[in-house]
Amino acid sequence: MSGLFDSTPPPPLAEALRPKTIEEVIGQTHLLAAGKPLNLAFASGKPHSMILWGPPGVGKTTLARLSAKAFDREFIAISAVLAGVKEIRESIELAQQSMAQYGKQTILFVDEIHRFNKSQQDALLPHVESGLFTFIGATTENPSFEVNSALLSRAQVYVLKSLEAAELKQLFERAHQHALPDVQFADTAIDTLISNADGDARRLLNLVEQIRNAVLTPNSPVQMVDQHFVENALTVQARRFDKGGDHFYDQISALHKSVRGSNPDAALYWFCRMLDGGADPRYLARRIIRMAWEDIGLADPRAMQLANDAAQTFERLGSPEGELALGQAVVYLAVASKSNASYNAFNAARAYVAQDQSKPVPNHLRNAPTKLMKELGHGKEYRYAHDEPHGYAAGETYLPEGMKDPHWYEPVERGLEGQIKEKMAFLRKLDEESKKK
């Protein structure tokens, strides 16, 4: 008879429902369905090193464990967050013992592989090449940036996706039967749980576990879980958002491209997604100003003014009131006339100057504050544009001697730049006429 202190607490729901076979895995059909890469790899029985890249709670650890079972290999798991050189050496020794005593190869699973530095990643290479173990890494970060090229070249990268709502509902039904078979859930309650899970299977199971703890309170047994009950039982969940990782840069890219594509609804969506995920509004303000410079420019100079005003408004009001000003700037930028002509002109001029030699300033453009400078010809024959017809010195040159007009700035026909284009065409016509005289 076991005593009170001999009982083992039940495992977390996420662990209890971890798939035991490939067939039990929910999601990742692009990798696991018949004829897909991992399905074919498991069927072949021949393991290969791989990196599983995807957001949290999509099955990276589960697939690594199932790989060991499918390939009949020993399984060693270490976390790069906690492990160091010592743990790597111990894992290598265990793999060597398994090979020496049983002739059995090992799968070494490194969770959060992007946390290992270059030397730690390099320590794995000789043993991957010798076949001592098959390496499987899991990461939420882009392996192109976070994994050494030498290790990356020896591993196949598989991209895992967030679970769709239908897949999360399938997982919920499995958890419901396991954890709360006698309790009913309203459809709106299920939808709320799935929405809060945000594509993360582990999060969904943790939420169901929270509901189970609330439902099984001795003093208030519950037979029906509705949306109100779920909202009261759960803590507020932040959306999936990594302030320094790929999700961050993917979302700011989506915001910028939505503004450039003149879609105010999409721009607002990504702007609010980033706010909801915890992005610093001051960072967003800087990016909004950048968008005004890069994608609108002189087609609508008011965009720059509005972007700067919105940033200043946020500094004065703070959050959440100041976020409205930033949102208004996002909408204006999205609907404004677009031009990257001045942005392209700046980049082209900067690239030219970076590779060009230092050309002298022509004499007629030089400053002449002293008698000596005037005697040397500085400023001689300079034409004062305000005294010329149309306020323009037709035919005058302002570039270094021998440098052809590069025409870096070519305004578009949208917004104010349409008028600028007409004026520049008129001035160039005056230049051509001056050459004929």
C-alpha positions as CSV (number, residue, x, y, z in Angstrom):
1,M,0.0,0.0,0.0
2,S,1.5,3.3,-1.0
3,G,1.7,6.1,1.5
4,L,0.6,9.7,1.2
5,F,4.0,10.9,0.1
6,D,4.6,8.0,-2.3
7,S,2.1,9.2,-4.8
8,T,3.5,10.7,-8.0
9,P,1.8,13.9,-9.2
10,P,0.1,13.6,-12.6
11,P,2.2,15.0,-15.5
12,P,1.2,18.3,-17.1
13,L,-1.5,18.0,-19.7
14,A,0.9,19.0,-22.5
15,E,3.2,16.1,-21.5
16,A,0.4,13.6,-20.9
17,L,-0.9,14.2,-24.4
18,R,2.4,14.3,-26.2
19,P,2.0,12.1,-29.3
20,K,3.4,8.6,-29.0
21,T,3.4,7.9,-32.8
22,I,3.7,10.0,-35.9
23,E,0.1,9.3,-36.7
24,E,-1.0,11.1,-33.5
25,V,0.8,14.3,-34.4
26,I,-1.7,17.2,-35.2
27,G,-0.5,19.7,-37.8
28,Q,2.6,19.9,-39.9
29,T,0.9,18.1,-42.8
30,H,3.2,19.8,-45.2
31,L,6.0,17.6,-43.7
32,L,4.2,14.6,-42.3
33,A,1.4,13.7,-44.9
34,A,2.0,10.8,-47.2
35,G,4.7,11.6,-49.7
36,K,6.0,14.6,-47.7
37,P,9.6,15.0,-46.6
38,L,9.5,13.8,-43.0
39,N,7.0,11.1,-43.8
40,L,9.4,9.7,-46.4
41,A,12.4,10.1,-44.0
42,F,10.6,8.1,-41.3
43,A,9.5,5.4,-43.7
44,S,13.0,5.0,-45.0
45,G,14.4,4.2,-41.6
46,K,17.5,6.1,-42.4
47,P,18.1,9.1,-40.1
48,H,19.7,12.4,-41.2
49,S,20.7,15.5,-39.3
50,M,18.0,18.2,-39.3
51,I,17.0,21.5,-37.9
52,L,13.4,22.0,-36.9
53,W,12.6,25.7,-37.2
54,G,9.3,27.1,-36.1
55,P,7.5,29.1,-33.4
56,P,6.9,27.7,-29.9
57,G,4.4,24.9,-29.3
58,V,4.3,23.4,-32.9
59,G,5.9,20.0,-32.1
60,K,9.6,20.4,-32.6
61,T,10.5,18.4,-29.4
62,T,7.8,15.8,-30.2
63,L,9.2,15.2,-33.7
64,A,12.7,14.8,-32.4
65,R,11.6,12.2,-29.8
66,L,9.5,10.4,-32.4
67,S,12.5,10.3,-34.8
68,A,14.5,8.3,-32.2
69,K,11.6,5.8,-32.1
70,A,11.2,5.7,-35.8
71,F,14.9,5.1,-36.5
72,D,15.5,2.9,-33.5
73,R,18.2,5.1,-32.0
74,E,19.2,6.1,-28.5
75,F,17.9,9.6,-27.6
76,I,19.8,12.3,-25.8
77,A,18.2,15.7,-25.2
78,I,20.0,18.8,-24.0
79,S,18.8,22.4,-23.8
80,A,21.2,25.0,-25.2
81,V,19.7,27.5,-22.6
82,L,21.1,25.4,-19.7
83,A,23.9,23.3,-21.3
84,G,27.5,24.1,-21.9
85,V,30.7,22.4,-22.9
86,K,30.4,19.9,-20.0
87,E,26.9,18.7,-21.1
88,I,28.1,18.4,-24.7
89,R,31.1,16.2,-23.6
90,E,28.8,14.1,-21.4
91,S,26.4,13.6,-24.4
92,I,29.3,12.6,-26.6
93,E,30.5,10.1,-24.0
94,L,27.1,8.5,-23.7
95,A,26.8,8.2,-27.5
96,Q,30.2,6.5,-27.6
97,Q,29.2,4.1,-24.9
98,S,26.0,3.2,-26.7
99,M,28.0,2.6,-29.9
100,A,30.7,0.5,-28.1
101,Q,28.4,-1.6,-26.0
102,Y,25.4,-2.1,-28.2
103,G,26.5,-0.9,-31.7
104,K,23.6,1.5,-31.6
105,Q,23.8,5.0,-32.9
106,T,22.3,8.0,-31.0
107,I,20.1,11.0,-31.9
108,L,21.3,14.1,-30.1
109,F,18.6,16.6,-29.8
110,V,19.6,20.2,-29.0
111,D,16.7,22.4,-28.1
112,E,17.1,26.2,-28.7
113,I,20.3,25.5,-30.8
114,H,20.5,29.2,-31.5
115,R,21.6,29.7,-27.9
116,F,24.9,27.9,-28.5
117,N,27.8,30.0,-29.5
118,K,30.1,29.3,-32.4
119,S,32.6,27.1,-30.5
120,Q,29.8,25.1,-28.9
121,Q,28.2,24.4,-32.3
122,D,31.6,23.6,-33.7
123,A,32.1,21.0,-31.0
124,L,29.3,18.9,-32.6
125,L,30.7,18.9,-36.1
126,P,33.3,16.0,-35.9
127,H,30.8,13.7,-34.3
128,V,28.1,14.5,-36.9
129,E,30.6,13.8,-39.6
130,S,31.8,10.5,-38.0
131,G,28.2,9.3,-37.7
132,L,28.5,8.9,-33.9
133,F,25.2,10.6,-33.6
134,T,22.5,12.2,-35.8
135,F,22.0,15.8,-34.8
136,I,18.5,17.3,-34.5
137,G,18.3,20.9,-33.5
138,A,15.2,23.0,-32.6
139,T,15.1,26.7,-32.9
140,T,12.6,29.5,-33.0
141,E,15.1,31.8,-34.8
142,N,16.1,31.9,-38.4
143,P,18.9,29.3,-38.7
144,S,20.5,31.2,-41.5
145,F,21.5,33.8,-38.9
146,E,21.8,31.8,-35.8
147,V,23.4,28.4,-36.8
148,N,27.0,28.1,-38.1
149,S,27.2,27.6,-41.8
150,A,29.3,24.5,-41.3
151,L,26.6,22.8,-39.1
152,L,23.8,24.2,-41.3
153,S,25.4,22.6,-44.4
154,R,25.2,19.2,-42.7
155,A,21.6,19.4,-41.7
156,Q,18.3,19.6,-43.6
157,V,16.1,22.5,-42.4
158,Y,12.4,21.8,-41.9
159,V,10.1,24.8,-41.3
160,L,7.2,24.1,-38.9
161,K,4.1,26.2,-38.9
162,S,1.7,27.5,-36.3
163,L,-1.3,25.3,-35.9
164,E,-4.5,26.4,-37.7
165,A,-7.8,26.9,-35.9
166,A,-9.1,23.5,-37.1
167,E,-6.0,21.7,-35.9
168,L,-6.2,23.4,-32.5
169,K,-9.9,22.4,-32.3
170,Q,-8.9,18.8,-33.0
171,L,-6.3,19.1,-30.2
172,F,-8.9,20.6,-27.9
173,E,-11.2,17.7,-28.4
174,R,-8.4,15.3,-27.5
175,A,-7.6,17.3,-24.3
176,H,-11.3,17.6,-23.5
177,Q,-11.8,13.9,-23.5
178,H,-8.7,13.3,-21.4
179,A,-9.0,16.1,-18.8
180,L,-12.7,17.0,-18.5
181,P,-14.9,14.3,-20.2
182,D,-17.9,15.1,-18.0
183,V,-17.9,18.9,-18.6
184,Q,-19.5,20.5,-21.6
185,F,-18.0,23.5,-23.4
186,A,-20.0,26.1,-25.3
187,D,-18.8,26.7,-28.8
188,T,-17.9,30.3,-27.9
189,A,-15.8,29.0,-25.0
190,I,-13.9,26.7,-27.4
191,D,-13.4,29.6,-29.9
192,T,-12.0,31.8,-27.1
193,L,-9.5,29.1,-26.0
194,I,-8.3,28.6,-29.6
195,S,-8.0,32.3,-30.1
196,N,-5.9,32.7,-26.9
197,A,-3.7,29.8,-27.9
198,D,-2.6,31.8,-31.0
199,G,-1.4,28.8,-33.0
200,D,0.5,27.3,-30.0
201,A,-0.5,23.7,-29.1
202,R,1.3,23.8,-25.8
203,R,-0.4,27.0,-24.8
204,L,-3.8,25.6,-25.7
205,L,-3.2,22.5,-23.5
206,N,-2.0,24.8,-20.7
207,L,-5.2,26.9,-21.0
208,V,-7.3,23.7,-20.8
209,E,-5.4,22.8,-17.7
210,Q,-6.2,26.2,-16.2
211,I,-9.9,25.6,-17.0
212,R,-9.7,22.2,-15.4
213,N,-8.3,23.6,-12.2
214,A,-11.0,26.2,-12.1
215,V,-13.8,23.7,-12.9
216,L,-12.7,21.2,-10.3
217,T,-12.8,23.7,-7.4
218,P,-14.6,21.7,-4.6
219,N,-16.9,24.5,-3.6
220,S,-18.1,25.4,-7.1
221,P,-18.4,22.5,-9.4
222,V,-19.1,23.5,-13.0
223,Q,-20.9,21.4,-15.6
224,M,-20.9,23.9,-18.5
225,V,-18.0,26.1,-19.4
226,D,-19.1,29.2,-21.4
227,Q,-17.2,32.1,-22.8
228,H,-17.7,34.2,-19.6
229,F,-16.2,31.4,-17.5
230,V,-13.2,31.1,-19.8
231,E,-12.5,34.8,-19.8
232,N,-12.7,35.0,-16.0
233,A,-10.5,31.9,-15.5
234,L,-7.7,32.8,-17.9
235,T,-5.0,35.3,-17.4
236,V,-4.4,37.7,-20.4
237,Q,-2.3,36.1,-23.0
238,A,0.2,38.1,-25.0
239,R,0.3,37.4,-28.7
240,R,3.3,35.5,-30.0
241,F,5.9,38.2,-30.5
242,D,9.6,38.2,-30.2
243,K,11.0,41.7,-29.8
244,G,14.3,40.7,-31.2
245,G,13.6,37.8,-33.5
246,D,12.1,36.9,-36.8
247,H,8.4,37.5,-35.8
248,F,9.4,41.1,-34.9
249,Y,11.1,41.8,-38.2
250,D,8.5,39.9,-40.2
251,Q,5.7,42.0,-38.8
252,I,7.5,45.4,-39.2
253,S,8.2,44.3,-42.8
254,A,4.5,43.5,-43.3
255,L,3.5,46.9,-41.8
256,H,6.0,48.8,-44.1
257,K,4.9,46.8,-47.2
258,S,1.2,47.4,-46.4
259,V,1.8,51.2,-46.2
260,R,3.8,51.1,-49.5
261,G,1.0,49.1,-51.1
262,S,-1.6,51.7,-50.1
263,N,-3.7,49.4,-48.0
264,P,-4.7,51.2,-44.8
265,D,-6.6,48.3,-43.3
266,A,-3.6,45.9,-43.6
267,A,-1.3,48.7,-42.3
268,L,-3.5,49.2,-39.2
269,Y,-3.7,45.4,-38.7
270,W,0.0,45.0,-38.5
271,F,0.5,48.2,-36.5
272,C,-2.0,47.0,-33.9
273,R,-0.5,43.4,-33.9
274,M,2.8,44.9,-33.0
275,L,1.3,47.1,-30.2
276,D,-0.6,44.1,-28.9
277,G,2.6,42.0,-28.9
278,G,4.5,44.6,-26.9
279,A,6.5,46.5,-29.5
280,D,7.8,49.8,-28.3
281,P,5.6,52.6,-29.8
282,R,8.7,54.8,-30.0
283,Y,10.3,52.3,-32.3
284,L,7.1,52.2,-34.4
285,A,7.1,56.0,-34.5
286,R,10.7,55.9,-35.9
287,R,9.7,53.4,-38.6
288,I,6.6,55.4,-39.5
289,I,8.9,58.5,-40.1
290,R,11.2,56.3,-42.2
291,M,8.2,55.1,-44.3
292,A,7.3,58.8,-45.0
293,W,10.8,59.5,-46.2
294,E,11.3,56.3,-48.2
295,D,7.9,55.6,-49.9
296,I,6.1,59.0,-50.1
297,G,8.8,61.6,-50.1
298,L,8.0,64.7,-52.2
299,A,4.8,63.2,-53.6
300,D,3.1,64.4,-50.4
301,P,5.4,66.4,-48.0
302,R,2.6,66.5,-45.5
303,A,3.2,62.9,-44.8
304,M,6.6,63.7,-43.3
305,Q,5.1,66.5,-41.2
306,L,2.2,64.3,-40.0
307,A,4.7,61.4,-39.1
308,N,6.8,63.8,-37.1
309,D,3.8,65.3,-35.4
310,A,2.5,61.9,-34.5
311,A,5.9,60.9,-32.9
312,Q,5.9,64.2,-30.9
313,T,2.2,63.6,-29.8
314,F,3.1,60.2,-28.5
315,E,6.0,61.7,-26.5
316,R,3.6,64.2,-25.0
317,L,0.6,61.9,-24.3
318,G,2.2,58.5,-23.8
319,S,0.3,55.2,-24.1
320,P,-2.5,54.5,-25.0
321,E,-3.7,58.0,-26.1
322,G,-0.5,58.7,-28.1
323,E,-0.9,55.5,-30.0
324,L,-4.0,56.9,-31.8
325,A,-1.8,59.6,-33.3
326,L,0.6,57.0,-34.6
327,G,-2.3,55.0,-36.0
328,Q,-3.6,58.0,-37.8
329,A,-0.2,58.6,-39.3
330,V,-0.1,55.0,-40.5
331,V,-3.5,55.5,-42.3
332,Y,-2.4,58.7,-43.9
333,L,0.9,57.3,-45.1
334,A,-1.0,54.3,-46.6
335,V,-3.4,56.5,-48.6
336,A,-0.9,59.1,-49.6
337,S,0.6,59.4,-53.1
338,K,3.7,57.3,-53.3
339,S,7.2,58.1,-54.6
340,N,10.6,56.7,-53.8
341,A,12.3,59.0,-56.3
342,S,14.1,61.1,-53.7
343,Y,15.0,58.0,-51.7
344,N,16.5,56.4,-54.8
345,A,18.3,59.6,-55.7
346,F,19.9,59.8,-52.3
347,N,21.1,56.2,-52.4
348,A,22.5,56.6,-55.9
349,A,24.3,59.8,-55.0
350,R,25.8,58.3,-51.9
351,A,27.0,55.2,-53.7
352,Y,28.5,57.3,-56.4
353,V,30.4,59.6,-53.9
354,A,31.6,56.5,-52.0
355,Q,33.5,55.1,-55.0
356,D,34.4,58.3,-56.8
357,Q,37.5,60.4,-56.4
358,S,37.3,63.8,-54.7
359,K,36.6,66.2,-57.5
360,P,37.4,69.9,-56.9
361,V,34.7,72.5,-56.6
362,P,34.5,74.6,-59.8
363,N,35.8,78.1,-59.3
364,H,32.5,79.9,-60.0
365,L,30.9,78.0,-57.1
366,R,33.6,78.6,-54.6
367,N,33.3,81.0,-51.7
368,A,35.3,84.2,-51.8
369,P,35.4,85.9,-48.4
370,T,38.9,87.3,-48.8
371,K,40.8,89.4,-51.4
372,L,43.2,86.6,-52.1
373,M,40.4,84.2,-52.9
374,K,38.8,86.7,-55.3
375,E,42.2,87.2,-57.0
376,L,42.4,83.4,-57.4
377,G,39.1,83.5,-59.3
378,H,36.8,82.1,-56.5
379,G,33.2,83.0,-57.3
380,K,34.1,84.6,-60.7
381,E,31.4,84.4,-63.3
382,Y,28.9,83.0,-60.9
383,R,25.4,83.8,-62.0
384,Y,22.9,84.9,-59.3
385,A,19.8,82.9,-60.1
386,H,17.4,85.4,-58.7
387,D,18.5,88.0,-61.2
388,E,17.9,85.7,-64.2
389,P,14.6,85.1,-66.1
390,H,12.3,82.7,-64.3
391,G,14.7,82.9,-61.4
392,Y,16.9,80.3,-63.1
393,A,20.3,80.6,-64.6
394,A,19.7,78.5,-67.7
395,G,22.7,76.5,-68.9
396,E,24.7,77.1,-65.7
397,T,26.6,74.1,-64.3
398,Y,26.8,73.1,-60.7
399,L,28.6,69.8,-60.8
400,P,32.4,69.3,-60.8
401,E,34.1,69.8,-64.1
402,G,33.8,66.9,-66.5
403,M,31.0,65.2,-64.5
404,K,27.9,64.4,-66.6
405,D,24.5,65.1,-65.2
406,P,23.6,61.8,-63.5
407,H,19.8,62.5,-63.4
408,W,19.5,60.7,-60.0
409,Y,16.3,62.4,-59.1
410,E,13.5,61.6,-61.5
411,P,10.2,62.6,-60.0
412,V,7.1,60.5,-60.6
413,E,3.8,61.8,-61.9
414,R,1.9,61.2,-58.6
415,G,1.0,63.8,-56.1
416,L,3.1,67.0,-55.8
417,E,5.9,65.3,-57.7
418,G,3.8,65.5,-60.8
419,Q,4.2,69.3,-60.6
420,I,7.9,69.0,-59.8
421,K,8.3,66.8,-62.8
422,E,6.7,69.5,-65.0
423,K,8.9,72.2,-63.6
424,M,12.1,70.2,-64.1
425,A,11.1,69.5,-67.7
426,F,10.6,73.2,-68.2
427,L,14.0,74.1,-66.7
428,R,15.8,71.5,-68.8
429,K,14.1,73.0,-71.9
430,L,15.6,76.4,-70.9
431,D,19.0,74.7,-70.5
432,E,18.7,73.2,-74.0
433,E,17.7,76.6,-75.5
434,S,20.6,78.3,-73.8
435,K,23.1,76.0,-75.5
436,K,21.7,77.0,-78.9
437,K,22.5,80.7,-78.4
